[in-house]
C-alpha cells in the first residue's frame, strides 16, 4: 500500500495556520491532495477535519484528557511531568510544549555518541497510516488497562515524531487542530486537484451530500475520477445531508416564491431524524448526522413494523409527547433521553411520536431526484401508520388565507409553525442545500424582531464587576454559504442564567484560539477569539444597520452591515452545526420585511 510521510501533512498544517485567504488555503490543499497516494487520501481528509471518521460512524472518542497527554509527553521525551506542566503554563498550548521538548530531545540524542547512528542513519519516519492507525487504536482502547495502553501508544508516536509532527499530533488528540478549513474548502480543493477546476465542484458536492463521508468521496474521485461521482446514489447506513429551508413571514409571498401551490406541513418542535432500514436493521441519524439510534429503541421498533420496503431511507420528526395527555411537548423534553443512562426508563418518562415527511430511498430506487409529490406518494405507499408513527399533518393549497388558517391550527396543536414546500417540476430533494423549495413559517414573538435566529459564537468578552474574570458576552455571527464565512451580527450579554454564566469559561475553553479564525469576518476585536463551533438561538428587539458588523456588509448601504438591537440569548442549539446557522441572505430578507412593515404602518400625509 502506498503511503505518505506524516511530515508532509504536518508541513501543510503549519502553512494553513499562517494563511488567512481561503483561496490560498484551497490551493495549498489541492497541492497536498495531488501529492497524497489514493490509499491514504481518506485518512488525510479526516485529519484535516480533525477527526478519525465521520461522526455518524460512531467511533469511540480518543478519551485522552489533559493529564494523560502530559504524562505521554513526559514519557516520550524523558522529562518530568512538572517540566511539561510548567511549559504548558507559559506557552498555553500542549502542542507547542511537545514541539519544544521534541526538539530538545532530538538535540540531546544527536549529541550522544551512542545514539548518533540511530538519529542520523536509522531514524524512524512517521507515515500517515501509522499516525492514523495508532490514534484509532487509542480510541478503541477501552476498559481495564486501557489508560496504560493509550499512554504507551501516544508516547511511542511522539518519540518517533519530529518537532512539527509532535505539535500536530498533540493538537489533534486535544481536539485543537483548528486549521481554518471547512468542508466547503475541502470540496473546492478536490475539484481543483481531481476535477480540473471549479466546474467540477457541483458534482463532488452532490456526491458528498448523498453520502456524507468526505474521506470516502475523496478516495473515489482520486482513484476513479470525477465521472465516477456522477453515479453516486444514496446508500442505507450512510446518512444523506439534510435538505434545508429558507424562512418567510408573509403567506402570499411564500406561496409566490414556491410557485403558487404548495404542500404545507406542520413544523414540529422535535428532533429531525433520518431513518435507515435494511431488513430488521434500523439506524437513526440526527440533523447533524450523528447516530442517535441508542436514544430511540421505541422508534427503531416503530420503523421495523411501519416501513414495508426491505430497504428504505425516510425522514421524519421525533416529537416528545405528554405521557398522560398525548399532547406535543417542546424539543427540550427530548434532551432528557440524552442524559438518561436507563433509556427504557426515559422511554416511559418521555414517550415520542414520529411524524414522517419525506422518502429518499425505496429498495434500490433513488428518490432524491424525484419531485416532492412523487416522493410523498412513495412514502405513503411504504408506510404502515399508527398513532405513534404517521405522516406529518399536511394540506395542499395555493390560498394564502388557507395557509394562514392551517398555520394557526398548527400552533394550536403544539407545533412551532409550518413548512411550505414546492411541488412543481423542479421540487427534487436538494440534499445539503438551503433554497426556496422549502420555506418555514414560524410563530411570531412579542417583539419587533418577529423570529429568533441561530448564530455562531466566534469570540467572547470578559465581564466587569461581579462578572469580572468570567467570559460573559459573546460575539455572534451568521453563516455566509457563498463565501463559506461567518460574518459578525451582534454582541450578546443578556438572557444567560447564573448557572450558564458560571459554565461559560469551561464551555468555551476547548474552542478558544489565539487569533481570528480564517472563516470569521469581523471588524470587532473580542477579548478571546473562538473557533466557530457553538450555535445559539438569539432573539432581539429589531434588526438595524451597524458600521461595526460585517453581516450583509454593503448590501443595504455602503460601509454598514446588519446587526441585532438588544439581542438576548434564548438557548444553545446543540442539534445544529455552524453551517446550519441563520444565513446572511435570511437576515437580509428579514431586514427588508421589517422595513416593509414599518412603511406599511407609517401614517400617510394628507
N, C-alpha and C positions, 0 to 999 in steps of 0.2 A: 504493500500500500504506500503510495506517495504521501509524503508528509511535508511539513513546513517548520523551519526553526521558529521557536516562540519569540526569539529576539526580533524577528521581522514584525510580528504583531505588536510587541512592546514598543518598538520604534515608531510604528504608526500611531499607537495610542498616545505617545508623548507628543507627536506632531499635532494630533487632534486637539489636545489640551490647549495648544497655543493659537489655534485657528478660531476666529470669530465669524468668518464668512462661510455661509452654507455652501456656496459654490465651490470654494476651496476644499471644504470637507468632502463634498461629493467626488471631486477629482481625486483626492487622496484615497478615499475608499475604493474607487474604481481601480486605481493602480494596485491597491492591496489585493482586491479580488482577482485581478488578472494574474497576479503572482502566486495565488493560492491554489494548490492542487485540488482537483474535484473531490478527492476522498476526504478532505478536511474543511471544505468551504462552509459546510453547515455549522461546524464547530466554531469557526471564526466568526460567523454571523451571530451565533448565540452569545459568544463572549462580548461582542460589540454591544449586544442588547443587555449585557450584564446578568445573564442567566445561563443555565446549563441546558435548558429546553423551554419550549413554550409553557406558560403557566398551566394550560389545560391538561398537560400530561401528568400533572400531579406528582412530580418528583419531590422527594423529601427536601427540605431546606438544608443548607450546609450545616446548620446547627453549631456554628463556631462563634462563640462570644469573644468579647474583647480580652478577657483574662486568658482564654486558651490561645488566642493569637499571640499574646505577649509571651506566653510560655514557648510557643513554637518558634518565634523569632529568637528567643533566648537560647533554645536548644540548637537551632541551626547555626548560630554564629558564636556559640560558646561564650556568651556574656551573661551577667546576672540579670534576673528579671527587673531588679531595681534600676539597672542601667537602661533597659528598654523603656521602663515607665518614666524615668527622668527625661529621656529624649522625647518621649511622646508628649510630655507636658510642655516642653519647649517648642517642638515642631508642630504639634496639634494634628498630626497625620501619621498613622502607623505605617502607611506606605512609604513615606519619606524616611521613617525610622528604619524600616527594613532596607531601603536603598543605601542609607549611610552605613549601617552595620555590615551589609554585604560587601560594600567597597572596602571597609576596614579589614574584614575577614580575609578577603582575597589579597589585599596588600600584605598582610602578615604572612599568609601562606606563600606568597611569592618570595618573601624574604627568608623563608625557611628552606634550608638545603634539602631536607627530607621530602618536602612536597613540591620542590621546583619542577621536577619532571612531570608530575601529575598536572600541575596548573598550566604548564606551558605546552605539554605534548599530549596529555591524555584527558583533558578537561571534558566533562560530560556536558553535551549540548542539550538543552531542553527543546522538545518539539511540541507543537500544538496538541498532538494526540496524547502525549504523556501528561501535559498540564491538565487537559480536559478530562481524561480518563481518571487521573488521580483525584481531581475535585469531585468527580462522580462517585468514586469510592468513599470519599469523605462524606458526601451526602447520604449514601446508603449505609454507612456505619451506624448501626442502631443497637440499643440495649446495653447489657453489661460489658464493660471493657471498651465500649465504643470511643470514649474520650481519649484513651491512650492511643487507639488506632488512628483517630483523627490527628492527634498531636504528632505522631511519627510520620504520617503521610505528608502533612503540611511542612514539617521541618525538613523532610527529605527533598521536597521540591525546592524550598528556599536555599538549602545548602548548594544545590546544583545551579541555582539561578544566578545570572549576572545581576548587578545592582538595579538596572532598569527593569528587568523581568521581575525581580523580587517586589519592587514597588507596585507593579500592576497585579501581581498575584495576590498580594495582601489587600489591595483595594477591592479586587473582585470578591474576595472572601468576605470582606466587610460590607459589601453592597454599596461601595462608594466610588465606583469606576468613573461615572459622570463624564462621559466623553462629548456630550452635547449632540449626540446623534439619535434622531428619532427614526421610526420605521420608514417615513417618507423619504428621508435622505438615503437610507439603505436601498430603497426601491429605485431611486434616481441613479445611484451608483451601479446597481445591477444592470439597469437599462444601458448605461454608458459602457460598461465593461463587456456585456454579452449580447446586447440588442442593437448595437450600432448607434445609439443616441436616444434622445428624449422621446422620439416617436414610439419606442418600444415600451415606454413606461406604462401605458394603459393595459397592455397585455399582461405584464408582470403583476400589476396591481390587482387586476381581476382574478388572476390565479391565486394570489395571496388572500384576497377577500373570500374566495371559495374554500381555501384550505389555509387556515390561519397558523402557518408554520413557516416563518421566513427562512429558516435554515434549509428546510426541505425544498422550498421554491428555488432558493439559490442553487442548490445542488442540481435540480432538474435543468435550469437554464444554463448552468455552467457546463453540464455534461452533454445535454441533448440539444441545446439551442433554444431560441425564442419560440420557434414553431411548436415545440413540444408543450409549451404552456397554453397554447390556444385550445387544446383538447382537455384541459383540466376541468373536472366536474366535481360536485360535492361528493364526499365520502363519509359514510357513517363512522363516527368515532373521532373525526377531525372537525372541530367547530367552524362554522361559517361566520365571518364578521357581520354583525347585525346591520340591517338597513336602518338609517336614521331619519329623523323628521325635522322639518322646519317648524316654526311656530307662527300662529296668527291669532288675531283677536276679533276680526270682523267676518261673520259668516258669509256674507256676499262676496267679499274679497277673496276669502279662502276658496270658495267654490269656483270663482273665476280662475284662480291660479291652478287648480287641479283639473280644469277642463269642463266645468259646468255641472256635471252629475258626478256623484262620488259615493263610495261606500263609507259610512260613518259608524265607527265602533266606540264602545266605552273605552276610555283610557283608565285602566285600573291602577290603583295605588299599591303595586306589589313588586315582585321580582320577575323581571323578564327572563324567560327560560327557553333555551333551545334544546329540545328533547330528541335524542337519537335512539332509534330502535333497530336492533339486529336480532331477530328471533326473540328470545326472552331476555336478551342483554339490553339494558337501558342505561344511557348516560345522559346526565343533565348538565348543561353549561349555562353559566350566568351571562349577563350582558357583557361583562368583561372577559368572557370566555374562560372563566375558572370552572373547574369540575366541582359542582355542588351536589352531586348525587347523594353523598352521605347525609346531607341535611334533610333530604326528602324521600325516605323509603316509601311513604304513602303515595307520592307522585309516581315513583317507579312502578308500583303495583297498578295505579290507575292507567299508566301508559301501556303496560303489558296487556291489560284487559281492553283498553279503549282504542288501540290502534290496530286495525285489521291487516294492514300491509306487513309483509315479512321484514322489509327494511323501510325505514322512514326517517325523515327529519322534519319535525314540526316546531312551530313557535307558539308560545302562549305566555300568559301572565299568571304567576303563582301568587295568590292573594290570601292573606290571613282572614279567617272568619271567626266570629264570636262563637265559642263552643255551646253557649246557651241559646242564642237567638239566630245564629247563622248569618248575622249581618256582617258586611265587609268591614275589616279593620285596617288601620293605616300600615304602611310599609314597615315602620319601626318595630311592629309586633313580630315580624319575621326574624329580626335580629336576635330574638330570644332563642331561636333554633341554633344560631351560630355559636352562642355562648354555652348552650347546654351540652354536657357530656352524655347524659342519658337521653338520647334522641327520641326514644319511644315515649318517655315522659313528656318531652317537648311536643311531640305529636298530639298528645292528649290536651296539653295546655294551649297549644296554638295550632288548631286544625286549619287546613288550607283547601281552597278550591283552585282549579286550573281553568282559565278561560283562553281558548285557543283562537289564534287569528291568522296563521299562515302555514303553508306547507312548502318545503324546499326540496324534498326528495320523496319519491314514492317508488319502492322497489328499485329498479335500475333507471328510472326516469328522472332527469334533472328538471326540476320545476322552476328554478330561478330565472330561466329565460322565458317562462310563460307569463302572460299578463295576469293581473290580480284576479279577475273573475274566474279564470281557468284554475289558478292555484286554490282559490276559495272552494271551487267545486270539487277539486281533488281532495282537499281537506275534509269537506263534508262527507265525501264518499268513503273515506277510510277511518272515520271516527265513530265509535260507539259511545253515545252521550250518556251521562248520568248526572245526578245532582252536583257531584263534585268535579266532574270532568266534562266540559261542554264548550260549544262555540261562544265566542265573545258576543255580547248583545250588540246588534247592529241594525241599520236600515240603509237603503239606497235612496238618495234624494238629490235633487238639484234646486230645492227651495230653501232659501236662507232662513225663513221663518220655521220650517220643519226642522232644519238643522239646529236652530236655537232652542226649540222646544225639546228636542232629543238631548241636547247638551244639559239643559236644566234637569231633565229626568235622570241623566247620568249622575249629576251632582247629588240629587236627592237620594239616589240608590247607593251612595257611598264611593262612587268613582271620583277621580280628580279632574275629569273632563272627557273630551272625545278625541279620537284620531280620525281625520278626514283623509281618505285615500283615493287617489286617482284610479279610474277603471277603464281609461282609454287604451288605445292600441300600443302605447309606449309604457304601460304600467308594469314593467318587469321588476324583478327583485334586484335592486342595485345594492348589493352587499357592500358594507363599509362606507356607504355614501349618504350624505345628507342632501335632500333636494325637495322640490315641490311636488313630488309624487305622494308624500305623506306629510300632513300638517297637523300639529297638535293644537287644540283649542282647550286651554286650561281655565280653571276657576279664577275669577278676579279676586284681588285682595283689596282691603280698605286702605288704599294708598294711591297716589298719583301714578306711581310705577306699579302697573297692574299685574305684574307677574314676577316671580322670582327668577334669578339667573344662576347658573352654575359656573363658578370661576375657579381659577387655579392659583394656588399660593406660589409666588415667585420671590418673595422677600418678607422680612419681618423687622419690626422696630421694638426697642426696649421701652418699657413704660417708665413713668415717673411716680414719685410719692410712694404709696403702698404697693404699686406695681413695679417699683424700681428693681432692676436686675432681672426682671421677667420679660420675655418676649410677649407682648400683649396686643400689638397691632400688626395686621398682615397686609402686604401689598398683593393685590389680586389682579389676575389677567384673564382675558378671554382667549379663544383659540382662533387663529387665522389659518384656515386649511390651505389656502392658496400659497402662502409663504411658509407654512409649517412653523409658525412662530407664535409666541404668547405676548401680545401687546398689553400693557397695563390699563386697568379700568378705574381702580379706586383703592383707597386705603381703608380697611375696616377695623374698628376698635370696639364696637358695641355689639351686644347680643350674646356674648360669651358668659357662661356661668362661672362662678368662682372655681369650681372643680375643673372646668375646661381651661381656665387661665393657669391653674396650678400645673396642669399637664402639658401646657403649651411648649415649654422648653424641651422636655423629653420627647414630645411628639415630633418636633421639628428637627431635633438633633441629627438623626440619620440622613437628613436631606440638606443640611447646611453646607454650602460650598464657598470657596474663598473669593470667587469673583462672579460677575454676572454670567448666567448660563447662556451659551451661544444662541439658544432658541428664544430668549427673552428680549423683548423690545421695550426699553424703559428709559425715561428721562430722569426718573426719581432714583435716588441712591439710598436704599434701606440700610439699617444697621448691619443686617446679615442678608446675604443672598441665599435663596432656597431653590433647590432643584425642582422644576415643575413636575410634581407628582401627586400632590394632595388637592382634592376638589371639594369646594364648599358651596352650599346654597346660600345666596345672598338676596336680600330684599332692601330696596331703598325708597326714598321719598319721590325721586324723579330722576330721569336721565338729563344730563346737562353737558354743555361744552366745556372743555378744560384744556389750557395750554400745557398742563403738567402730565397728561396721559396720552398714550400713543395708540389706543384703540380707535380705529377708523380715522387715523390722523389725516387731515385734509379732505375728508370725504364730505363734510358739511361746509366748513370754512377753512381757508388756508391756515396752517400752523396750529390748529387745535384738534383735539380728539374728543371722543365721547367718554363721559365719566358718570358715576352714580352719586347723587347728592344724598347725604345722610345714610350711607349703607349700614346694614345690620346683618350680622351672622345669624343664620337660621339653623343649619345643621351641617355636619360633614356628610359628603356623598362618597362613601367607601365603595359604592357599586359602580362608580364611573371612573374611566381613565381620563387623563388630562385632555386627550384628543376628543373626548365626548363632551367637553365643556361647551358652554354657550359660545357661538361663533361671533366674529366681528360683524358678519353680514346680518345675523339675527339682531344684534344690538343696534345696528344702523336702522333696520326695519322698525324696531321698537321705538327708536327716537323719532322717526318720521311719523309713525302713528300717533305718538304723543303730541307732536306739533299739529297734526290734523285735528285732534280732539280739542286742543287749545283754540285753534282757529274757528272751529265749529261752535264753541261755547262763547266766543267773544261777541259782544253786542254789536250790531251793525249801526253805522252812522246814519242819521236822518238825512 
